[in-house]
Amino acid sequence: MRTTIDIPDPLFRKIKSEAALRGETLKGFLLRAARSELEVRRSDGGKRARFPLVRSKAKTYDLNPKRLAEIMEEEDRELIAGH
């Protein structure tokens, strides 16, 4: 199927340049980009991320908003006292 789309000139130049750098045709680049975008949408299923995203054996912290505010206040006090 053929279609026509309007791509702003600066974006078109970037797309065309990137396709050339990768040794792809403009059509091939755009088709791959569209497929990639569709796969990303399908694969995440709209699910929220579960934290922590990276597990660590190091000490863990309860970083709720109240605790973050306390930490930032402590850091501010240390900075003021140090100067």
NORQUI-V309189 format. One record per residue. N is the residue number from 1. SS is DSSP state (alpha for helix, beta for strand, coil for the rest). NEAR is the number of other C-alpha atoms within 12 Angstrom. D_FIRST is the distance of its C-alpha to the first C-alpha in Angstrom with 2 decimals. Layout:
# NORQUI-V309189
{{N	SS	NEAR	D_FIRST} {N	SS	NEAR	D_FIRST}}
This chain:
# NORQUI-V309189
{{1	coil	3	0.00} {2	coil	5	3.76} {3	coil	6	6.66} {4	coil	6	10.35} {5	coil	8	12.98} {6	coil	9	16.70} {7	coil	13	18.46} {8	coil	10	22.24} {9	alpha	10	23.65} {10	alpha	11	25.85} {11	alpha	12	23.16} {12	alpha	17	20.79} {13	alpha	14	23.78} {14	alpha	17	24.48} {15	alpha	24	20.99} {16	alpha	22	20.97} {17	alpha	17	24.56} {18	alpha	19	24.07} {19	alpha	21	21.24} {20	alpha	16	23.63} {21	alpha	13	26.52} {22	coil	14	24.74} {23	coil	13	23.75} {24	coil	18	20.01} {25	coil	17	17.28} {26	alpha	21	15.97} {27	alpha	17	12.46} {28	alpha	18	14.40} {29	alpha	23	16.64} {30	alpha	21	14.23} {31	alpha	16	12.42} {32	alpha	17	16.01} {33	alpha	18	17.27} {34	alpha	14	14.82} {35	alpha	14	15.68} {36	alpha	14	19.28} {37	alpha	14	19.42} {38	alpha	14	18.17} {39	alpha	13	20.74} {40	alpha	14	23.45} {41	alpha	13	22.96} {42	alpha	12	23.17} {43	alpha	11	26.07} {44	alpha	12	28.36} {45	coil	11	28.16} {46	coil	9	29.67} {47	coil	10	32.98} {48	coil	8	35.61} {49	coil	10	37.01} {50	coil	8	40.35} {51	coil	11	43.05} {52	coil	12	44.42} {53	coil	8	41.26} {54	coil	10	43.53} {55	coil	10	46.62} {56	coil	10	49.83} {57	coil	8	53.31} {58	coil	7	54.71} {59	coil	7	56.31} {60	coil	11	54.03} {61	coil	12	54.42} {62	coil	13	53.96} {63	coil	14	51.87} {64	coil	10	51.76} {65	alpha	10	51.79} {66	alpha	11	55.58} {67	alpha	13	56.19} {68	alpha	14	53.82} {69	alpha	13	55.76} {70	alpha	15	59.01} {71	alpha	17	57.84} {72	alpha	15	56.78} {73	alpha	14	60.16} {74	alpha	14	61.99} {75	alpha	14	60.17} {76	alpha	14	60.98} {77	alpha	13	64.64} {78	alpha	12	64.74} {79	alpha	11	63.28} {80	alpha	10	65.80} {81	alpha	9	68.68} {82	alpha	8	67.76} {83	coil	7	67.91}}
